[in-house]
Amino acid sequence: MITAGRLAADDAKNLALTEVPVSEGTAAPDMAVRAARRVLDGTGWDPARIALVAHGWTYHQGHDFWSPAHYIAHRTGAGAALPLGVQQMSNSGAAALGIAAEKLVADASAEAALVTTADRFSLPAFDRWSADYGLVYGDAGTAALLRRRGPEERPGTLALRSLSFVTDASFEEMYRGRDGFSDAPLVHGRGRVDVKRPKKAYLETHGGIEGFRDAALRCVDRVLRAALADAEVEMDDPRLVCVALPRLGDSVLDLMYRPVLETAVRAEVIAVRESSGHLGAGDLLANAEHIAASGALKSGDVAVVLGGGGGFTWSCAVLQAL
């Protein structure tokens, strides 16, 4: 992409990418269905026993006026479940997971919930390489089955010990800029998603990035401490093995996340993005799957997965190997 002129060399170094997944014709909801079927096949769980299908996304799902969550429920055999669509920018996957957890806590008859995400960032309306600052968007579907703990768990199963959110909604303007409300999609970007334009306008209006940076660091610190406290895990707990960051470029991670972690935890900080880029709504679930599949956690070990999305809401999940 550098030789093709789609990506500057300096940007490539910041992004720390070797490749990104590109869907050649597979729609976003079908990627979610594939991921969900893998999870269901791997766990042996009967989809007819799923009470909720929560699907999160950030970008176009293939139809203009339609419910992708119902499609995913239908295609996975969970046709009697309650399908729910969740849109909270890049935090949509974490928000969907939170809704699923609350469903299982509140409804004693609910045995399990299926959480999915999927995004496909395709031309002509979305240029994954240049649409935004500090990241490149990769196509992917992710899925997780959330259920109450059973008497026997398969290897690699992770327990969701806690999930916390912190919001500062004053930053919703960053994705709106000076643009007024339009009557149809893609009017402001002249037929293409342009995240840089409203962000640039926001920074010009508010005198730079410093105010957002300070607020973001406070929010990341708060959400990390809240999630660990809820899970009854200390910052220096020897069980805490790793902290996974969203799949973003170094400039964004250095802006919002790394300064907090440098002084807060002793665990290894990982940024798994080299072959994926930013997966839209899917970073948190993809990072949880990476941790589960890597074998890095022994029984009782704990991992933290951080997330966030424009608006802004930050999330933190604490996972433990059973």
C-alpha positions as CSV (number, residue, x, y, z in Angstrom):
1,M,0.0,0.0,0.0
2,I,3.0,2.3,0.5
3,T,4.2,1.8,-3.1
4,A,0.6,2.2,-4.3
5,G,0.4,5.6,-2.6
6,R,-2.5,4.5,-0.3
7,L,-0.4,4.7,2.8
8,A,2.5,7.0,3.8
9,A,5.7,5.3,5.1
10,D,5.5,7.2,8.4
11,D,1.9,6.1,8.9
12,A,2.9,2.5,8.3
13,K,5.4,2.6,11.1
14,N,2.9,4.1,13.5
15,L,0.3,1.4,12.6
16,A,2.7,-1.5,13.1
17,L,0.9,-3.6,10.5
18,T,2.0,-6.3,8.2
19,E,-1.4,-7.0,6.7
20,V,-5.1,-6.5,7.3
21,P,-8.0,-9.0,6.5
22,V,-10.1,-8.0,3.5
23,S,-13.4,-9.6,2.8
24,E,-13.7,-10.3,-1.0
25,G,-17.5,-10.3,-1.2
26,T,-18.5,-11.9,2.1
27,A,-21.0,-9.5,3.8
28,A,-20.4,-8.5,7.4
29,P,-23.4,-10.4,8.9
30,D,-22.2,-13.6,7.1
31,M,-18.8,-13.2,8.8
32,A,-20.6,-13.0,12.1
33,V,-22.6,-16.1,11.3
34,R,-19.3,-18.0,10.5
35,A,-17.8,-16.9,13.8
36,A,-20.9,-17.8,15.7
37,R,-21.0,-21.3,14.1
38,R,-17.4,-21.9,15.1
39,V,-18.2,-21.0,18.7
40,L,-21.3,-23.2,18.8
41,D,-19.6,-26.1,17.2
42,G,-16.6,-25.8,19.5
43,T,-18.7,-25.6,22.7
44,G,-21.4,-28.1,21.5
45,W,-24.1,-25.7,22.7
46,D,-27.6,-26.1,21.2
47,P,-28.4,-22.8,19.6
48,A,-32.1,-23.4,20.4
49,R,-31.2,-22.8,24.0
50,I,-29.8,-19.3,23.4
51,A,-32.0,-16.6,24.9
52,L,-30.3,-13.5,23.4
53,V,-28.4,-12.7,20.2
54,A,-26.6,-9.3,20.6
55,H,-24.8,-8.1,17.5
56,G,-22.6,-5.1,17.4
57,W,-21.2,-3.2,14.4
58,T,-19.8,0.2,13.4
59,Y,-20.4,0.3,9.6
60,H,-22.8,-0.8,6.8
61,Q,-24.3,-4.3,7.3
62,G,-25.3,-4.9,3.7
63,H,-28.9,-3.5,3.7
64,D,-30.1,0.0,4.4
65,F,-33.3,-0.7,6.5
66,W,-32.9,-4.1,8.1
67,S,-32.0,-6.0,11.3
68,P,-28.7,-7.9,11.0
69,A,-29.2,-9.4,14.5
70,H,-32.4,-11.2,13.3
71,Y,-30.5,-12.6,10.3
72,I,-27.7,-13.9,12.5
73,A,-30.1,-15.5,14.9
74,H,-31.9,-17.1,12.0
75,R,-28.7,-18.4,10.3
76,T,-27.2,-19.8,13.5
77,G,-30.3,-21.8,14.6
78,A,-31.1,-19.4,17.4
79,G,-34.4,-18.3,15.8
80,A,-36.3,-18.2,19.1
81,A,-33.8,-15.9,20.8
82,L,-34.3,-12.2,21.2
83,P,-32.1,-10.5,18.5
84,L,-30.7,-7.1,19.5
85,G,-28.6,-4.7,17.4
86,V,-25.9,-2.7,19.3
87,Q,-24.3,0.4,17.8
88,Q,-21.8,2.2,20.0
89,M,-19.0,2.8,17.5
90,S,-15.9,0.7,18.2
91,N,-17.2,-0.1,21.6
92,S,-20.2,-2.0,20.2
93,G,-18.8,-5.4,20.9
94,A,-18.1,-4.6,24.5
95,A,-21.6,-3.0,24.9
96,A,-23.2,-6.1,23.4
97,L,-21.3,-8.3,25.8
98,G,-22.5,-6.1,28.7
99,I,-26.1,-6.4,27.6
100,A,-25.7,-10.2,27.3
101,A,-24.2,-10.4,30.8
102,E,-27.1,-8.3,32.3
103,K,-29.6,-10.5,30.5
104,L,-28.2,-13.6,32.2
105,V,-28.1,-11.9,35.6
106,A,-31.6,-10.5,35.4
107,D,-33.4,-13.5,33.7
108,A,-33.1,-16.8,35.6
109,S,-34.6,-18.7,32.6
110,A,-31.9,-17.5,30.2
111,E,-29.2,-20.1,29.9
112,A,-26.9,-18.5,27.4
113,A,-26.4,-15.5,25.1
114,L,-24.6,-15.2,21.8
115,V,-22.6,-12.1,21.2
116,T,-21.3,-11.3,17.7
117,T,-19.7,-8.4,15.9
118,A,-18.9,-7.9,12.2
119,D,-17.7,-5.1,10.0
120,R,-16.6,-4.9,6.3
121,F,-14.9,-1.6,5.3
122,S,-15.1,-1.7,1.5
123,L,-14.9,0.8,-1.3
124,P,-16.3,2.8,-2.8
125,A,-17.8,4.4,0.3
126,F,-15.1,3.4,2.9
127,D,-11.3,3.6,2.3
128,R,-9.9,1.5,5.1
129,W,-6.4,3.0,4.6
130,S,-7.2,6.7,4.8
131,A,-10.6,7.2,6.4
132,D,-9.2,7.9,9.9
133,Y,-6.2,8.9,11.9
134,G,-3.9,6.4,13.6
135,L,-5.5,3.2,12.4
136,V,-6.4,1.0,9.4
137,Y,-9.7,-0.9,9.4
138,G,-9.7,-4.7,8.9
139,D,-12.7,-6.9,8.0
140,A,-13.8,-9.6,10.5
141,G,-16.6,-11.3,12.3
142,T,-16.2,-12.3,16.0
143,A,-18.4,-14.2,18.4
144,A,-18.6,-15.4,22.0
145,L,-21.0,-17.6,23.8
146,L,-21.8,-16.3,27.3
147,R,-23.4,-18.7,29.7
148,R,-23.5,-19.6,33.3
149,R,-20.6,-21.8,34.5
150,G,-21.2,-25.5,34.1
151,P,-19.9,-28.5,36.1
152,E,-17.3,-29.2,33.4
153,E,-15.7,-26.6,31.2
154,R,-13.7,-27.2,28.0
155,P,-10.0,-26.2,27.9
156,G,-9.5,-22.5,27.0
157,T,-12.8,-21.4,28.5
158,L,-12.6,-18.0,30.1
159,A,-14.8,-16.7,32.9
160,L,-16.0,-13.1,32.6
161,R,-15.2,-11.8,36.1
162,S,-16.3,-8.2,35.5
163,L,-17.1,-5.7,32.8
164,S,-17.0,-2.0,33.4
165,F,-17.8,1.1,31.3
166,V,-16.9,4.8,31.7
167,T,-18.4,7.5,29.4
168,D,-17.7,11.1,28.7
169,A,-20.4,12.0,26.2
170,S,-19.0,15.5,25.7
171,F,-16.7,14.1,23.0
172,E,-19.5,13.0,20.7
173,E,-18.8,16.2,18.8
174,M,-15.5,14.7,17.6
175,Y,-17.3,12.6,15.0
176,R,-19.7,15.4,14.1
177,G,-17.4,18.4,13.8
178,R,-19.1,21.4,12.2
179,D,-21.4,19.4,10.0
180,G,-25.2,19.8,10.4
181,F,-27.6,16.9,10.4
182,S,-28.1,15.4,6.9
183,D,-31.1,13.7,5.3
184,A,-29.3,10.7,3.9
185,P,-26.0,8.8,4.5
186,L,-22.6,9.9,3.1
187,V,-23.8,13.4,2.2
188,H,-21.0,15.2,4.2
189,G,-18.2,13.1,2.9
190,R,-19.4,13.4,-0.7
191,G,-20.1,9.7,-1.0
192,R,-17.3,8.4,1.2
193,V,-16.8,8.1,5.0
194,D,-14.3,10.7,6.1
195,V,-13.6,10.5,9.8
196,K,-10.6,12.9,9.6
197,R,-12.7,15.9,8.6
198,P,-14.9,16.2,11.7
199,K,-12.0,15.3,14.0
200,K,-9.9,18.1,12.5
201,A,-12.8,20.5,12.9
202,Y,-13.2,19.5,16.5
203,L,-9.5,20.0,17.3
204,E,-9.6,23.4,15.6
205,T,-12.6,24.5,17.6
206,H,-11.3,23.2,21.0
207,G,-7.7,24.3,20.6
208,G,-6.0,20.9,20.1
209,I,-5.9,17.4,21.5
210,E,-4.8,18.2,25.1
211,G,-8.2,18.4,26.6
212,F,-9.3,15.1,25.1
213,R,-6.1,13.4,26.0
214,D,-6.3,14.4,29.7
215,A,-10.0,13.3,29.9
216,A,-9.3,10.0,28.0
217,L,-6.4,9.1,30.4
218,R,-8.7,9.8,33.4
219,C,-11.4,7.6,31.9
220,V,-9.1,4.7,31.0
221,D,-7.7,4.8,34.6
222,R,-11.2,4.8,36.1
223,V,-12.5,2.0,33.9
224,L,-9.5,-0.2,34.6
225,R,-9.7,0.4,38.4
226,A,-13.4,-0.2,38.5
227,A,-13.2,-3.5,36.5
228,L,-10.4,-4.8,38.7
229,A,-12.1,-3.8,41.9
230,D,-15.4,-5.5,40.8
231,A,-13.4,-8.7,40.0
232,E,-11.6,-8.4,43.4
233,V,-8.2,-8.3,41.7
234,E,-5.5,-5.9,42.8
235,M,-3.4,-3.9,40.4
236,D,-0.3,-5.8,41.4
237,D,-2.1,-9.2,41.8
238,P,0.4,-11.9,40.6
239,R,-2.6,-13.7,38.9
240,L,-2.9,-10.7,36.5
241,V,-0.8,-11.9,33.5
242,C,-1.6,-9.6,30.6
243,V,-3.5,-6.5,29.5
244,A,-4.7,-6.4,25.9
245,L,-5.0,-3.1,24.1
246,P,-7.4,-2.2,21.3
247,R,-6.1,-2.9,17.8
248,L,-5.0,0.7,17.1
249,G,-1.9,2.5,16.0
250,D,0.9,3.6,18.4
251,S,-0.2,7.2,18.3
252,V,-3.7,6.4,19.6
253,L,-2.5,3.9,22.1
254,D,0.1,6.4,23.4
255,L,-2.6,9.0,23.6
256,M,-5.2,7.2,25.7
257,Y,-3.9,3.9,27.1
258,R,-0.2,3.2,27.6
259,P,0.5,6.2,30.0
260,V,-2.1,4.7,32.4
261,L,-0.7,1.2,32.2
262,E,2.9,2.2,32.6
263,T,2.3,3.1,36.3
264,A,-0.8,1.1,37.1
265,V,0.0,-2.6,36.4
266,R,3.0,-4.9,36.3
267,A,1.4,-7.3,33.8
268,E,2.5,-7.6,30.2
269,V,0.8,-5.1,27.9
270,I,0.0,-6.6,24.5
271,A,-1.2,-5.0,21.3
272,V,-2.2,-7.7,18.8
273,R,-2.8,-5.7,15.6
274,E,0.0,-6.6,13.2
275,S,-2.2,-8.9,11.0
276,S,-5.6,-7.4,11.6
277,G,-5.7,-3.7,12.0
278,H,-8.7,-2.3,13.8
279,L,-11.7,-4.6,13.6
280,G,-14.4,-2.0,14.2
281,A,-16.7,-3.4,16.8
282,G,-14.7,-6.6,17.1
283,D,-11.4,-5.7,18.9
284,L,-12.5,-6.8,22.4
285,L,-13.9,-10.2,21.4
286,A,-11.0,-10.8,19.1
287,N,-8.5,-10.1,21.8
288,A,-10.3,-12.3,24.3
289,E,-10.2,-15.1,21.7
290,H,-6.5,-14.5,21.1
291,I,-5.8,-14.8,24.9
292,A,-7.9,-18.0,25.2
293,A,-6.2,-19.6,22.2
294,S,-2.7,-18.6,23.0
295,G,-2.5,-20.7,26.1
296,A,-0.9,-17.8,28.0
297,L,-3.2,-18.2,31.0
298,K,-3.0,-21.1,33.4
299,S,-5.8,-22.1,35.6
300,G,-6.7,-19.1,37.9
301,D,-4.7,-16.6,35.8
302,V,-6.4,-13.3,34.9
303,A,-6.3,-11.1,31.8
304,V,-7.6,-7.6,31.2
305,V,-9.0,-6.5,27.8
306,L,-9.5,-2.8,27.3
307,G,-11.7,-1.2,24.7
308,G,-13.3,2.1,23.7
309,G,-15.4,3.8,21.0
310,G,-16.2,7.2,19.7
311,G,-18.7,9.2,21.7
312,F,-16.7,8.4,24.0
313,T,-17.1,5.2,26.0
314,W,-14.3,3.1,27.4
315,S,-14.6,-0.5,28.5
316,C,-12.6,-3.0,30.5
317,A,-13.3,-6.7,30.8
318,V,-11.6,-8.9,33.4
319,L,-11.3,-12.6,32.2
320,Q,-10.0,-15.6,34.2
321,A,-8.9,-19.0,33.0
322,L,-11.0,-21.7,34.7
